[in-house]
Amino acid sequence: MADLKALFEQAAQDIKTLSERPDNDTLLRLYALYKQGAEGDVSGPKPGFFDFVGTAKYEAWAKLKGTPQEEAMQKYIDLVKKLTA
């Protein structure tokens, strides 16, 4: 788990160095996987109706409810590797 956590944290740094911004769907997937890996299942109230970005992020994260944190971390790492290749 310690190795996975270190790889996860490194991937979070690596994603900041992308030369090209990913599309919005990929960004939402990255956000959701990161939050699920770092914090577990979605928590807190859903953002207000007019907070479109916040709502999209919340819903993307909520779709991963029940996914083990380790699995989310690995999927995040794999996606970052694909994007940085």
C-alpha positions, 0 to 999 in steps of 0.5 A, spaced: 500 500 500 505 504 501 508 503 494 501 504 491 500 511 495 507 513 493 506 512 485 499 515 486 502 521 489 507 521 484 502 521 478 498 527 481 505 531 480 506 528 473 499 530 471 501 537 472 506 537 467 502 535 461 504 539 455 496 539 452 490 539 456 486 533 456 478 534 454 473 535 459 471 528 460 478 525 461 479 531 466 472 529 470 475 522 470 482 524 473 478 528 478 473 522 480 479 517 481 483 522 485 478 524 490 476 516 490 483 514 491 485 520 496 478 520 500 474 514 498 466 515 497 463 522 495 461 526 501 458 532 503 452 536 500 451 536 492 453 543 489 447 548 488 444 547 481 447 553 478 454 550 480 455 546 473 462 545 474 462 543 481 456 538 480 459 535 474 465 533 479 461 531 484 457 526 480 463 524 476 466 522 483 459 519 486 459 514 480 465 511 483 461 510 490 463 503 492 470 503 488 476 501 493 481 506 494 486 502 492 483 500 485 481 508 484 489 509 485 491 504 480 486 506 475 488 514 476 496 512 476 494 508 469 490 513 466 496 518 468 501 514 465 497 513 458 496 521 458 504 522 459 506 517 454 
